[in-house]
Amino acid sequence: MSAVMPPPLAAKPKLKIATTSLSGCFGCHTSLCDIDERILELAEVAEFDRSPLTDIKHCSAHVDIGLIEGSVCNAENVHVLREFRASCKILVALGACAVNGGLPASRNALDVADCLQRVYCERGVGRHQVPNDPELPLLLDKVRPINEVVRIDYFIPGCPPSGDAIWKFLTDLIAGRMPRLEHGLLRFD
């Protein structure tokens, strides 16, 4: 009589990580790329879903960790942010723009209508009118950090945060440890 072999243990499914950018400079995604060859270690335990790294435009239904950079400047940003939050179990605000509005929030002291008038009508080239194409997203009156629109689980400050900070944060989170960034990994330049 032959022994019945137990079925092989199923491999632990990989975590899904998604990234997206709202209104910002894309520096945080550049810092994510600055984890260099460690991305191969990350690929052993996680796969990238929506991200410029994969060119996937929309999240699958269930993403374990979402990293989002940029501030909320227009109606399209609000839509993308809410959709992204709905797909992500854990959502991480990545960088100064996401955390506190960053450089785009410097326009908050100005009247949006006045700015558009000055740029397009007084100094603009061509038709001298504010663009009003329905394809253009409607600007918000103020630039907002993302936590003013959706619930955020974690914040990684910096402009941009370093690749080392992102790596440390992700490896802590994936290992089930409370992510902690020591002072040396934080940068605000």
mmCIF file of the C-alpha atoms, coordinates in Angstrom:
data_MODEL
# 
_entry.id   MODEL 
# 
loop_
_atom_site.group_PDB 
_atom_site.id 
_atom_site.type_symbol 
_atom_site.label_atom_id 
_atom_site.label_alt_id 
_atom_site.label_comp_id 
_atom_site.label_asym_id 
_atom_site.label_entity_id 
_atom_site.label_seq_id 
_atom_site.pdbx_PDB_ins_code 
_atom_site.Cartn_x 
_atom_site.Cartn_y 
_atom_site.Cartn_z 
_atom_site.occupancy 
_atom_site.B_iso_or_equiv 
_atom_site.pdbx_formal_charge 
_atom_site.auth_seq_id 
_atom_site.auth_comp_id 
_atom_site.auth_asym_id 
_atom_site.auth_atom_id 
_atom_site.pdbx_PDB_model_num 
ATOM 1   C CA . MET A 1 1   ? 0.000   0.000  0.000   1.00 0.00 ? 1   MET A CA 1 
ATOM 2   C CA . SER A 1 2   ? 1.471   3.358  -0.960  1.00 0.00 ? 2   SER A CA 1 
ATOM 3   C CA . ALA A 1 3   ? 1.486   6.254  1.429   1.00 0.00 ? 3   ALA A CA 1 
ATOM 4   C CA . VAL A 1 4   ? -0.646  9.204  0.487   1.00 0.00 ? 4   VAL A CA 1 
ATOM 5   C CA . MET A 1 5   ? 1.483   12.307 0.320   1.00 0.00 ? 5   MET A CA 1 
ATOM 6   C CA . PRO A 1 6   ? -0.083  15.396 1.818   1.00 0.00 ? 6   PRO A CA 1 
ATOM 7   C CA . PRO A 1 7   ? -0.712  18.160 -0.661  1.00 0.00 ? 7   PRO A CA 1 
ATOM 8   C CA . PRO A 1 8   ? 2.162   20.637 -0.874  1.00 0.00 ? 8   PRO A CA 1 
ATOM 9   C CA . LEU A 1 9   ? 1.786   23.681 1.285   1.00 0.00 ? 9   LEU A CA 1 
ATOM 10  C CA . ALA A 1 10  ? 0.342   26.498 -0.717  1.00 0.00 ? 10  ALA A CA 1 
ATOM 11  C CA . ALA A 1 11  ? 2.696   29.378 -1.226  1.00 0.00 ? 11  ALA A CA 1 
ATOM 12  C CA . LYS A 1 12  ? 1.689   32.457 0.726   1.00 0.00 ? 12  LYS A CA 1 
ATOM 13  C CA . PRO A 1 13  ? 0.044   34.859 -1.703  1.00 0.00 ? 13  PRO A CA 1 
ATOM 14  C CA . LYS A 1 14  ? 2.000   37.987 -2.451  1.00 0.00 ? 14  LYS A CA 1 
ATOM 15  C CA . LEU A 1 15  ? 0.852   41.299 -1.068  1.00 0.00 ? 15  LEU A CA 1 
ATOM 16  C CA . LYS A 1 16  ? -0.484  43.805 -3.565  1.00 0.00 ? 16  LYS A CA 1 
ATOM 17  C CA . ILE A 1 17  ? 1.011   47.275 -3.546  1.00 0.00 ? 17  ILE A CA 1 
ATOM 18  C CA . ALA A 1 18  ? -0.428  50.110 -5.603  1.00 0.00 ? 18  ALA A CA 1 
ATOM 19  C CA . THR A 1 19  ? 0.819   53.649 -6.116  1.00 0.00 ? 19  THR A CA 1 
ATOM 20  C CA . THR A 1 20  ? -0.628  56.761 -7.641  1.00 0.00 ? 20  THR A CA 1 
ATOM 21  C CA . SER A 1 21  ? 0.067   60.459 -7.866  1.00 0.00 ? 21  SER A CA 1 
ATOM 22  C CA . LEU A 1 22  ? -2.231  63.438 -7.581  1.00 0.00 ? 22  LEU A CA 1 
ATOM 23  C CA . SER A 1 23  ? -0.990  67.023 -8.006  1.00 0.00 ? 23  SER A CA 1 
ATOM 24  C CA . GLY A 1 24  ? 2.723   67.060 -7.315  1.00 0.00 ? 24  GLY A CA 1 
ATOM 25  C CA . CYS A 1 25  ? 6.100   66.662 -8.977  1.00 0.00 ? 25  CYS A CA 1 
ATOM 26  C CA . PHE A 1 26  ? 6.415   62.850 -8.991  1.00 0.00 ? 26  PHE A CA 1 
ATOM 27  C CA . GLY A 1 27  ? 9.475   63.055 -6.733  1.00 0.00 ? 27  GLY A CA 1 
ATOM 28  C CA . CYS A 1 28  ? 8.069   60.464 -4.323  1.00 0.00 ? 28  CYS A CA 1 
ATOM 29  C CA . HIS A 1 29  ? 7.787   57.899 -7.108  1.00 0.00 ? 29  HIS A CA 1 
ATOM 30  C CA . THR A 1 30  ? 11.369  58.707 -8.045  1.00 0.00 ? 30  THR A CA 1 
ATOM 31  C CA . SER A 1 31  ? 12.345  58.021 -4.424  1.00 0.00 ? 31  SER A CA 1 
ATOM 32  C CA . LEU A 1 32  ? 10.484  54.706 -4.582  1.00 0.00 ? 32  LEU A CA 1 
ATOM 33  C CA . CYS A 1 33  ? 12.719  53.827 -7.535  1.00 0.00 ? 33  CYS A CA 1 
ATOM 34  C CA . ASP A 1 34  ? 15.685  54.854 -5.357  1.00 0.00 ? 34  ASP A CA 1 
ATOM 35  C CA . ILE A 1 35  ? 15.301  51.643 -3.365  1.00 0.00 ? 35  ILE A CA 1 
ATOM 36  C CA . ASP A 1 36  ? 17.351  50.339 -6.307  1.00 0.00 ? 36  ASP A CA 1 
ATOM 37  C CA . GLU A 1 37  ? 18.002  46.583 -6.344  1.00 0.00 ? 37  GLU A CA 1 
ATOM 38  C CA . ARG A 1 38  ? 15.979  46.154 -3.144  1.00 0.00 ? 38  ARG A CA 1 
ATOM 39  C CA . ILE A 1 39  ? 12.926  46.300 -5.392  1.00 0.00 ? 39  ILE A CA 1 
ATOM 40  C CA . LEU A 1 40  ? 13.806  42.698 -6.296  1.00 0.00 ? 40  LEU A CA 1 
ATOM 41  C CA . GLU A 1 41  ? 13.537  41.744 -2.613  1.00 0.00 ? 41  GLU A CA 1 
ATOM 42  C CA . LEU A 1 42  ? 10.202  43.524 -2.480  1.00 0.00 ? 42  LEU A CA 1 
ATOM 43  C CA . ALA A 1 43  ? 9.056   41.631 -5.578  1.00 0.00 ? 43  ALA A CA 1 
ATOM 44  C CA . GLU A 1 44  ? 9.578   38.338 -3.712  1.00 0.00 ? 44  GLU A CA 1 
ATOM 45  C CA . VAL A 1 45  ? 6.796   39.176 -1.252  1.00 0.00 ? 45  VAL A CA 1 
ATOM 46  C CA . ALA A 1 46  ? 4.715   41.741 -3.129  1.00 0.00 ? 46  ALA A CA 1 
ATOM 47  C CA . GLU A 1 47  ? 3.478   42.556 -6.580  1.00 0.00 ? 47  GLU A CA 1 
ATOM 48  C CA . PHE A 1 48  ? 2.715   46.002 -7.922  1.00 0.00 ? 48  PHE A CA 1 
ATOM 49  C CA . ASP A 1 49  ? -0.844  46.658 -8.975  1.00 0.00 ? 49  ASP A CA 1 
ATOM 50  C CA . ARG A 1 50  ? -1.774  50.152 -10.210 1.00 0.00 ? 50  ARG A CA 1 
ATOM 51  C CA . SER A 1 51  ? 1.439   52.100 -10.570 1.00 0.00 ? 51  SER A CA 1 
ATOM 52  C CA . PRO A 1 52  ? 3.497   53.967 -13.133 1.00 0.00 ? 52  PRO A CA 1 
ATOM 53  C CA . LEU A 1 53  ? 5.975   51.118 -12.620 1.00 0.00 ? 53  LEU A CA 1 
ATOM 54  C CA . THR A 1 54  ? 3.461   48.701 -14.172 1.00 0.00 ? 54  THR A CA 1 
ATOM 55  C CA . ASP A 1 55  ? 1.424   51.124 -16.285 1.00 0.00 ? 55  ASP A CA 1 
ATOM 56  C CA . ILE A 1 56  ? -1.746  49.657 -14.750 1.00 0.00 ? 56  ILE A CA 1 
ATOM 57  C CA . LYS A 1 57  ? -4.277  52.506 -14.701 1.00 0.00 ? 57  LYS A CA 1 
ATOM 58  C CA . HIS A 1 58  ? -6.836  51.228 -12.153 1.00 0.00 ? 58  HIS A CA 1 
ATOM 59  C CA . CYS A 1 59  ? -6.530  49.203 -8.952  1.00 0.00 ? 59  CYS A CA 1 
ATOM 60  C CA . SER A 1 60  ? -7.802  45.710 -8.640  1.00 0.00 ? 60  SER A CA 1 
ATOM 61  C CA . ALA A 1 61  ? -10.554 45.300 -6.055  1.00 0.00 ? 61  ALA A CA 1 
ATOM 62  C CA . HIS A 1 62  ? -8.255  44.463 -3.144  1.00 0.00 ? 62  HIS A CA 1 
ATOM 63  C CA . VAL A 1 63  ? -4.894  46.135 -2.627  1.00 0.00 ? 63  VAL A CA 1 
ATOM 64  C CA . ASP A 1 64  ? -3.005  45.558 0.609   1.00 0.00 ? 64  ASP A CA 1 
ATOM 65  C CA . ILE A 1 65  ? -0.879  48.739 0.639   1.00 0.00 ? 65  ILE A CA 1 
ATOM 66  C CA . GLY A 1 66  ? -1.517  51.922 -1.311  1.00 0.00 ? 66  GLY A CA 1 
ATOM 67  C CA . LEU A 1 67  ? 1.108   54.661 -1.569  1.00 0.00 ? 67  LEU A CA 1 
ATOM 68  C CA . ILE A 1 68  ? -0.174  58.011 -2.751  1.00 0.00 ? 68  ILE A CA 1 
ATOM 69  C CA . GLU A 1 69  ? 1.746   61.188 -3.435  1.00 0.00 ? 69  GLU A CA 1 
ATOM 70  C CA . GLY A 1 70  ? 0.570   64.664 -4.324  1.00 0.00 ? 70  GLY A CA 1 
ATOM 71  C CA . SER A 1 71  ? -2.022  67.042 -2.963  1.00 0.00 ? 71  SER A CA 1 
ATOM 72  C CA . VAL A 1 72  ? -5.687  67.453 -3.843  1.00 0.00 ? 72  VAL A CA 1 
ATOM 73  C CA . CYS A 1 73  ? -5.994  70.386 -6.248  1.00 0.00 ? 73  CYS A CA 1 
ATOM 74  C CA . ASN A 1 74  ? -8.938  69.557 -8.495  1.00 0.00 ? 74  ASN A CA 1 
ATOM 75  C CA . ALA A 1 75  ? -12.091 67.461 -8.861  1.00 0.00 ? 75  ALA A CA 1 
ATOM 76  C CA . GLU A 1 76  ? -10.239 64.680 -10.693 1.00 0.00 ? 76  GLU A CA 1 
ATOM 77  C CA . ASN A 1 77  ? -7.808  64.368 -7.746  1.00 0.00 ? 77  ASN A CA 1 
ATOM 78  C CA . VAL A 1 78  ? -10.781 63.911 -5.402  1.00 0.00 ? 78  VAL A CA 1 
ATOM 79  C CA . HIS A 1 79  ? -12.232 61.175 -7.623  1.00 0.00 ? 79  HIS A CA 1 
ATOM 80  C CA . VAL A 1 80  ? -8.900  59.323 -7.970  1.00 0.00 ? 80  VAL A CA 1 
ATOM 81  C CA . LEU A 1 81  ? -8.228  59.593 -4.232  1.00 0.00 ? 81  LEU A CA 1 
ATOM 82  C CA . ARG A 1 82  ? -11.633 58.239 -3.193  1.00 0.00 ? 82  ARG A CA 1 
ATOM 83  C CA . GLU A 1 83  ? -11.408 55.391 -5.693  1.00 0.00 ? 83  GLU A CA 1 
ATOM 84  C CA . PHE A 1 84  ? -7.874  54.562 -4.512  1.00 0.00 ? 84  PHE A CA 1 
ATOM 85  C CA . ARG A 1 85  ? -8.914  54.628 -0.837  1.00 0.00 ? 85  ARG A CA 1 
ATOM 86  C CA . ALA A 1 86  ? -11.799 52.252 -1.575  1.00 0.00 ? 86  ALA A CA 1 
ATOM 87  C CA . SER A 1 87  ? -9.362  49.738 -3.104  1.00 0.00 ? 87  SER A CA 1 
ATOM 88  C CA . CYS A 1 88  ? -6.629  49.901 -0.455  1.00 0.00 ? 88  CYS A CA 1 
ATOM 89  C CA . LYS A 1 89  ? -6.646  48.147 2.899   1.00 0.00 ? 89  LYS A CA 1 
ATOM 90  C CA . ILE A 1 90  ? -3.823  50.407 4.127   1.00 0.00 ? 90  ILE A CA 1 
ATOM 91  C CA . LEU A 1 91  ? -3.301  53.857 2.637   1.00 0.00 ? 91  LEU A CA 1 
ATOM 92  C CA . VAL A 1 92  ? -0.031  55.736 3.098   1.00 0.00 ? 92  VAL A CA 1 
ATOM 93  C CA . ALA A 1 93  ? 0.377   59.467 2.410   1.00 0.00 ? 93  ALA A CA 1 
ATOM 94  C CA . LEU A 1 94  ? 3.789   59.735 0.780   1.00 0.00 ? 94  LEU A CA 1 
ATOM 95  C CA . GLY A 1 95  ? 5.634   63.060 0.875   1.00 0.00 ? 95  GLY A CA 1 
ATOM 96  C CA . ALA A 1 96  ? 4.956   66.655 1.828   1.00 0.00 ? 96  ALA A CA 1 
ATOM 97  C CA . CYS A 1 97  ? 2.264   67.312 -0.781  1.00 0.00 ? 97  CYS A CA 1 
ATOM 98  C CA . ALA A 1 98  ? 0.165   64.370 0.411   1.00 0.00 ? 98  ALA A CA 1 
ATOM 99  C CA . VAL A 1 99  ? 0.881   65.033 4.091   1.00 0.00 ? 99  VAL A CA 1 
ATOM 100 C CA . ASN A 1 100 ? 0.297   68.797 4.264   1.00 0.00 ? 100 ASN A CA 1 
ATOM 101 C CA . GLY A 1 101 ? -0.398  70.126 0.752   1.00 0.00 ? 101 GLY A CA 1 
ATOM 102 C CA . GLY A 1 102 ? 3.272   70.829 0.001   1.00 0.00 ? 102 GLY A CA 1 
ATOM 103 C CA . LEU A 1 103 ? 4.320   73.356 -2.594  1.00 0.00 ? 103 LEU A CA 1 
ATOM 104 C CA . PRO A 1 104 ? 0.989   73.284 -4.505  1.00 0.00 ? 104 PRO A CA 1 
ATOM 105 C CA . ALA A 1 105 ? -0.709  74.606 -1.352  1.00 0.00 ? 105 ALA A CA 1 
ATOM 106 C CA . SER A 1 106 ? 1.234   77.847 -1.704  1.00 0.00 ? 106 SER A CA 1 
ATOM 107 C CA . ARG A 1 107 ? -1.586  78.985 -4.001  1.00 0.00 ? 107 ARG A CA 1 
ATOM 108 C CA . ASN A 1 108 ? -4.021  78.841 -1.058  1.00 0.00 ? 108 ASN A CA 1 
ATOM 109 C CA . ALA A 1 109 ? -3.264  82.451 -0.190  1.00 0.00 ? 109 ALA A CA 1 
ATOM 110 C CA . LEU A 1 110 ? -4.410  83.514 -3.657  1.00 0.00 ? 110 LEU A CA 1 
ATOM 111 C CA . ASP A 1 111 ? -7.832  83.771 -5.267  1.00 0.00 ? 111 ASP A CA 1 
ATOM 112 C CA . VAL A 1 112 ? -8.074  81.064 -7.955  1.00 0.00 ? 112 VAL A CA 1 
ATOM 113 C CA . ALA A 1 113 ? -10.279 83.135 -10.278 1.00 0.00 ? 113 ALA A CA 1 
ATOM 114 C CA . ASP A 1 114 ? -7.871  86.066 -10.052 1.00 0.00 ? 114 ASP A CA 1 
ATOM 115 C CA . CYS A 1 115 ? -4.893  83.793 -10.810 1.00 0.00 ? 115 CYS A CA 1 
ATOM 116 C CA . LEU A 1 116 ? -6.586  82.287 -13.855 1.00 0.00 ? 116 LEU A CA 1 
ATOM 117 C CA . GLN A 1 117 ? -7.600  85.729 -15.095 1.00 0.00 ? 117 GLN A CA 1 
ATOM 118 C CA . ARG A 1 118 ? -4.059  87.098 -14.758 1.00 0.00 ? 118 ARG A CA 1 
ATOM 119 C CA . VAL A 1 119 ? -2.346  84.081 -16.312 1.00 0.00 ? 119 VAL A CA 1 
ATOM 120 C CA . TYR A 1 120 ? -4.680  83.466 -19.235 1.00 0.00 ? 120 TYR A CA 1 
ATOM 121 C CA . CYS A 1 121 ? -6.198  86.860 -19.976 1.00 0.00 ? 121 CYS A CA 1 
ATOM 122 C CA . GLU A 1 122 ? -3.631  89.449 -18.996 1.00 0.00 ? 122 GLU A CA 1 
ATOM 123 C CA . ARG A 1 123 ? -0.425  87.564 -19.846 1.00 0.00 ? 123 ARG A CA 1 
ATOM 124 C CA . GLY A 1 124 ? -1.688  84.710 -21.943 1.00 0.00 ? 124 GLY A CA 1 
ATOM 125 C CA . VAL A 1 125 ? -0.892  84.085 -25.549 1.00 0.00 ? 125 VAL A CA 1 
ATOM 126 C CA . GLY A 1 126 ? -3.645  83.571 -28.073 1.00 0.00 ? 126 GLY A CA 1 
ATOM 127 C CA . ARG A 1 127 ? -7.346  83.849 -27.253 1.00 0.00 ? 127 ARG A CA 1 
ATOM 128 C CA . HIS A 1 128 ? -6.943  85.632 -23.896 1.00 0.00 ? 128 HIS A CA 1 
ATOM 129 C CA . GLN A 1 129 ? -9.608  83.663 -22.071 1.00 0.00 ? 129 GLN A CA 1 
ATOM 130 C CA . VAL A 1 130 ? -9.591  81.191 -19.231 1.00 0.00 ? 130 VAL A CA 1 
ATOM 131 C CA . PRO A 1 131 ? -9.781  77.657 -20.664 1.00 0.00 ? 131 PRO A CA 1 
ATOM 132 C CA . ASN A 1 132 ? -13.202 76.131 -20.071 1.00 0.00 ? 132 ASN A CA 1 
ATOM 133 C CA . ASP A 1 133 ? -13.025 72.810 -21.891 1.00 0.00 ? 133 ASP A CA 1 
ATOM 134 C CA . PRO A 1 134 ? -15.200 70.214 -20.111 1.00 0.00 ? 134 PRO A CA 1 
ATOM 135 C CA . GLU A 1 135 ? -12.264 67.781 -20.295 1.00 0.00 ? 135 GLU A CA 1 
ATOM 136 C CA . LEU A 1 136 ? -10.266 69.955 -17.884 1.00 0.00 ? 136 LEU A CA 1 
ATOM 137 C CA . PRO A 1 137 ? -10.745 69.076 -14.205 1.00 0.00 ? 137 PRO A CA 1 
ATOM 138 C CA . LEU A 1 138 ? -12.413 71.735 -12.096 1.00 0.00 ? 138 LEU A CA 1 
ATOM 139 C CA . LEU A 1 139 ? -9.927  73.444 -9.763  1.00 0.00 ? 139 LEU A CA 1 
ATOM 140 C CA . LEU A 1 140 ? -10.752 73.420 -6.066  1.00 0.00 ? 140 LEU A CA 1 
ATOM 141 C CA . ASP A 1 141 ? -10.786 76.711 -4.179  1.00 0.00 ? 141 ASP A CA 1 
ATOM 142 C CA . LYS A 1 142 ? -7.962  75.453 -1.931  1.00 0.00 ? 142 LYS A CA 1 
ATOM 143 C CA . VAL A 1 143 ? -5.270  72.784 -2.241  1.00 0.00 ? 143 VAL A CA 1 
ATOM 144 C CA . ARG A 1 144 ? -5.780  70.119 0.404   1.00 0.00 ? 144 ARG A CA 1 
ATOM 145 C CA . PRO A 1 145 ? -3.630  67.399 1.961   1.00 0.00 ? 145 PRO A CA 1 
ATOM 146 C CA . ILE A 1 146 ? -5.169  64.009 1.253   1.00 0.00 ? 146 ILE A CA 1 
ATOM 147 C CA . ASN A 1 147 ? -6.236  63.355 4.851   1.00 0.00 ? 147 ASN A CA 1 
ATOM 148 C CA . GLU A 1 148 ? -8.803  66.160 4.482   1.00 0.00 ? 148 GLU A CA 1 
ATOM 149 C CA . VAL A 1 149 ? -10.588 64.045 1.861   1.00 0.00 ? 149 VAL A CA 1 
ATOM 150 C CA . VAL A 1 150 ? -10.117 60.410 2.959   1.00 0.00 ? 150 VAL A CA 1 
ATOM 151 C CA . ARG A 1 151 ? -8.856  58.451 5.959   1.00 0.00 ? 151 ARG A CA 1 
ATOM 152 C CA . ILE A 1 152 ? -5.107  57.881 5.901   1.00 0.00 ? 152 ILE A CA 1 
ATOM 153 C CA . ASP A 1 153 ? -3.461  55.087 7.875   1.00 0.00 ? 153 ASP A CA 1 
ATOM 154 C CA . TYR A 1 154 ? 0.160   56.267 7.805   1.00 0.00 ? 154 TYR A CA 1 
ATOM 155 C CA . PHE A 1 155 ? 2.148   59.341 6.806   1.00 0.00 ? 155 PHE A CA 1 
ATOM 156 C CA . ILE A 1 156 ? 5.712   59.407 5.453   1.00 0.00 ? 156 ILE A CA 1 
ATOM 157 C CA . PRO A 1 157 ? 6.915   63.025 5.453   1.00 0.00 ? 157 PRO A CA 1 
ATOM 158 C CA . GLY A 1 158 ? 9.637   64.489 3.283   1.00 0.00 ? 158 GLY A CA 1 
ATOM 159 C CA . CYS A 1 159 ? 10.053  66.334 0.051   1.00 0.00 ? 159 CYS A CA 1 
ATOM 160 C CA . PRO A 1 160 ? 10.528  63.730 -1.150  1.00 0.00 ? 160 PRO A CA 1 
ATOM 161 C CA . PRO A 1 161 ? 11.076  61.033 1.455   1.00 0.00 ? 161 PRO A CA 1 
ATOM 162 C CA . SER A 1 162 ? 14.259  59.104 0.731   1.00 0.00 ? 162 SER A CA 1 
ATOM 163 C CA . GLY A 1 163 ? 14.292  55.670 -0.859  1.00 0.00 ? 163 GLY A CA 1 
ATOM 164 C CA . ASP A 1 164 ? 15.755  54.379 2.405   1.00 0.00 ? 164 ASP A CA 1 
ATOM 165 C CA . ALA A 1 165 ? 12.814  55.787 4.378   1.00 0.00 ? 165 ALA A CA 1 
ATOM 166 C CA . ILE A 1 166 ? 10.305  54.210 1.991   1.00 0.00 ? 166 ILE A CA 1 
ATOM 167 C CA . TRP A 1 167 ? 12.174  50.890 2.143   1.00 0.00 ? 167 TRP A CA 1 
ATOM 168 C CA . LYS A 1 168 ? 12.300  50.899 5.956   1.00 0.00 ? 168 LYS A CA 1 
ATOM 169 C CA . PHE A 1 169 ? 8.635   51.807 6.192   1.00 0.00 ? 169 PHE A CA 1 
ATOM 170 C CA . LEU A 1 170 ? 7.501   49.128 3.732   1.00 0.00 ? 170 LEU A CA 1 
ATOM 171 C CA . THR A 1 171 ? 9.642   46.374 5.228   1.00 0.00 ? 171 THR A CA 1 
ATOM 172 C CA . ASP A 1 172 ? 8.359   47.189 8.732   1.00 0.00 ? 172 ASP A CA 1 
ATOM 173 C CA . LEU A 1 173 ? 4.763   47.186 7.526   1.00 0.00 ? 173 LEU A CA 1 
ATOM 174 C CA . ILE A 1 174 ? 5.133   43.953 5.552   1.00 0.00 ? 174 ILE A CA 1 
ATOM 175 C CA . ALA A 1 175 ? 6.832   42.237 8.508   1.00 0.00 ? 175 ALA A CA 1 
ATOM 176 C CA . GLY A 1 176 ? 3.928   43.195 10.768  1.00 0.00 ? 176 GLY A CA 1 
ATOM 177 C CA . ARG A 1 177 ? 5.928   45.724 12.776  1.00 0.00 ? 177 ARG A CA 1 
ATOM 178 C CA . MET A 1 178 ? 4.734   49.221 13.548  1.00 0.00 ? 178 MET A CA 1 
ATOM 179 C CA . PRO A 1 179 ? 6.553   51.353 10.970  1.00 0.00 ? 179 PRO A CA 1 
ATOM 180 C CA . ARG A 1 180 ? 9.006   53.693 12.640  1.00 0.00 ? 180 ARG A CA 1 
ATOM 181 C CA . LEU A 1 181 ? 11.321  56.114 10.895  1.00 0.00 ? 181 LEU A CA 1 
ATOM 182 C CA . GLU A 1 182 ? 14.252  57.335 12.941  1.00 0.00 ? 182 GLU A CA 1 
ATOM 183 C CA . HIS A 1 183 ? 15.264  60.977 12.695  1.00 0.00 ? 183 HIS A CA 1 
ATOM 184 C CA . GLY A 1 184 ? 18.118  60.206 10.270  1.00 0.00 ? 184 GLY A CA 1 
ATOM 185 C CA . LEU A 1 185 ? 15.648  58.850 7.682   1.00 0.00 ? 185 LEU A CA 1 
ATOM 186 C CA . LEU A 1 186 ? 13.435  61.927 7.753   1.00 0.00 ? 186 LEU A CA 1 
ATOM 187 C CA . ARG A 1 187 ? 14.181  64.823 5.449   1.00 0.00 ? 187 ARG A CA 1 
ATOM 188 C CA . PHE A 1 188 ? 12.432  68.070 4.880   1.00 0.00 ? 188 PHE A CA 1 
ATOM 189 C CA . ASP A 1 189 ? 14.537  69.735 2.189   1.00 0.00 ? 189 ASP A CA 1 
# 
